[in-house]
Amino acid sequence: MFESKEEEQGLLIDEENAHQEETSVDVIQAQIDQIKQKEAELARKRQEIQEITQKKEAFLLYKEKVEHDFIEALPLMEDLILSLDKDLEKLRTTEEEFRHWRSKMKDLRVEEWSNDRIKTSLDDAKSFVTQASQAFEEAEKEFRHSQHITVFRQKNKRQNKEENQSIAFFMKQGFWFHLPLFFFAIVIILILGLM
């Protein structure tokens, strides 16, 4: 009987130990699960941090590129502004000069001059208009390579248009003048071809 009590106690201790082992295995398994969850969460956070770092680096590169564009553009703009200021000053001076020439040419009312004055002043007036024309041509040369050349191109366009119109007029006139000759030549060719 005594042995059976000891055996019982041993069995109870074994059961208790087995129960404690099961409990500690459950606790350890729970701890392992928690560690795995923490590892998964850490891996997810590491991935988020990596993505954020990549986005940050991409943003910094983009920002640097845009800043570089501004850094390159600003001195060019400053140079352009200085150049435009100089061009503007030249253009204003030229405009004043043109207004002066225009005003003086308006004052030349040759149609109102008497015959005596025409004899004496026509050469002077022609010389004045020639000087005005030379001033215009010099301004045209000065602005030839600038964006303001369009002022002078209008003059050339008008001249070209007038020349083209006169050429077209003479061509039309020549065509109508020669049309009967063309018709006569065609009739002769047809008659000779039939013989």
C-alpha positions in Angstrom: 0.0 0.0 0.0 2.8 2.3 0.8 4.2 1.8 -2.6 1.0 2.5 -4.2 0.8 5.8 -2.4 4.3 6.6 -3.6 3.3 5.4 -7.0 0.2 7.5 -6.8 2.3 10.5 -5.7 4.7 9.7 -8.5 1.9 9.5 -10.9 0.4 12.7 -9.7 3.8 14.4 -10.0 4.3 12.9 -13.4 0.8 14.2 -14.4 1.6 17.5 -12.8 4.9 17.6 -14.7 3.2 16.5 -17.9 0.6 19.2 -17.3 3.2 21.8 -16.6 5.2 20.7 -19.7 2.0 20.9 -21.8 1.3 24.3 -20.3 4.9 25.4 -20.9 4.8 24.0 -24.5 1.5 26.0 -25.0 3.2 29.1 -23.5 6.3 28.6 -25.6 4.1 28.1 -28.7 2.2 31.2 -27.9 5.4 33.1 -27.5 6.7 31.7 -30.8 3.5 32.8 -32.5 3.8 36.3 -30.9 7.5 36.4 -32.1 6.4 35.4 -35.6 3.7 38.1 -35.6 6.2 40.7 -34.4 8.6 39.5 -37.1 5.9 39.8 -39.8 5.0 43.2 -38.5 8.6 44.3 -38.5 9.1 42.9 -42.0 6.0 44.9 -43.1 7.3 48.1 -41.4 10.7 47.5 -42.9 9.0 47.2 -46.3 7.0 50.4 -45.6 10.2 52.2 -44.6 12.0 51.0 -47.7 9.2 52.2 -49.9 9.1 55.6 -48.1 12.9 55.9 -48.5 12.7 55.1 -52.2 9.9 57.6 -52.6 11.9 60.2 -50.7 15.0 59.6 -52.8 12.9 59.8 -56.0 11.4 63.1 -54.8 14.8 64.5 -53.9 16.1 63.6 -57.3 13.1 65.2 -59.0 13.4 68.3 -56.8 17.1 68.5 -57.6 16.4 68.3 -61.3 13.7 71.0 -61.1 16.0 73.2 -59.0 18.8 72.6 -61.6 16.5 73.7 -64.4 15.8 77.0 -62.5 19.5 77.4 -61.7 20.3 77.1 -65.4 17.4 79.2 -66.6 17.8 82.2 -64.3 21.1 83.5 -65.6 19.9 83.0 -69.2 16.8 85.0 -68.4 18.9 87.7 -66.8 21.1 87.9 -69.9 18.0 87.9 -72.1 16.4 90.7 -70.0 19.6 92.8 -70.3 19.7 92.2 -74.0 16.0 93.1 -74.3 16.5 96.2 -72.3 19.3 97.2 -74.7 17.1 96.3 -77.7 14.2 98.2 -76.1 16.4 101.3 -75.6 17.7 101.1 -79.3 14.1 100.6 -80.5 12.9 103.6 -78.5 15.7 105.7 -79.9 15.0 104.4 -83.4 11.3 105.1 -83.0 12.1 108.7 -82.0 14.3 109.1 -85.0 11.7 107.7 -87.3 9.0 110.0 -85.8 11.4 112.9 -86.5 12.0 111.8 -90.1 8.3 111.2 -90.6 7.4 114.7 -89.2 9.9 116.4 -91.5 8.7 114.4 -94.5 5.1 115.5 -93.7 6.3 119.1 -93.8 7.6 118.6 -97.4 4.4 119.5 -99.2 5.9 119.6 -102.7 2.4 119.7 -104.2 1.9 123.1 -102.5 5.2 124.6 -103.7 5.4 127.2 -106.3 7.3 126.5 -109.6 10.1 128.7 -108.5 10.5 126.9 -105.1 10.4 123.5 -106.9 13.3 124.5 -109.0 15.4 125.6 -106.0 14.3 123.2 -103.4 13.5 119.9 -105.1 17.1 118.7 -105.0 17.3 119.5 -101.3 14.1 117.7 -100.6 15.3 114.7 -102.6 18.6 114.7 -100.6 16.6 114.9 -97.4 14.3 111.9 -98.4 17.5 110.0 -99.4 18.9 110.6 -95.9 15.7 109.4 -94.4 15.8 106.3 -96.5 19.4 105.6 -95.5 18.4 106.0 -91.8 15.7 103.4 -92.3 18.1 101.0 -94.0 20.7 101.5 -91.2 18.0 100.7 -88.6 17.0 97.7 -90.6 20.6 96.4 -90.7 21.0 97.1 -86.9 17.8 95.1 -86.1 18.4 92.4 -88.7 19.2 89.7 -86.2 16.8 90.7 -83.5 13.2 89.8 -83.0 12.2 93.3 -84.0 13.0 92.7 -87.6 9.3 92.2 -88.2 8.9 95.9 -88.3 11.1 96.0 -91.4 9.8 92.8 -92.9 6.4 94.4 -93.3 8.0 96.9 -95.6 9.6 94.1 -97.6 6.3 92.1 -97.7 4.5 95.1 -99.1 7.2 95.6 -101.7 7.2 91.9 -102.6 3.4 91.9 -102.8 3.3 95.0 -105.1 6.0 93.4 -107.3 4.1 90.1 -107.4 0.9 91.9 -108.3 2.6 93.9 -111.1 4.2 90.7 -112.4 0.9 88.9 -112.3 -0.7 91.8 -114.1 1.8 91.8 -116.9 1.6 88.0 -117.2 -2.2 88.2 -117.5 -1.9 91.0 -120.0 0.7 89.0 -122.0 -1.4 85.9 -121.9 -4.5 87.7 -123.2 -2.4 89.5 -125.8 -0.8 86.2 -127.0 -4.0 84.1 -126.8 -5.1 84.7 -130.4 -1.5 83.8 -131.6 -1.7 80.5 -129.6 -5.1 79.7 -131.0 -3.9 80.5 -134.6 -0.8 78.3 -134.0 -2.9 75.4 -132.8 -5.2 75.7 -135.9 -2.2 75.6 -138.2 -0.8 72.5 -136.5 -4.1 70.8 -136.8 -4.4 71.6 -140.5 -0.9 70.5 -141.2 -1.4 67.4 -139.2 -4.5 66.5 -141.3 -2.7 66.8 -144.6 
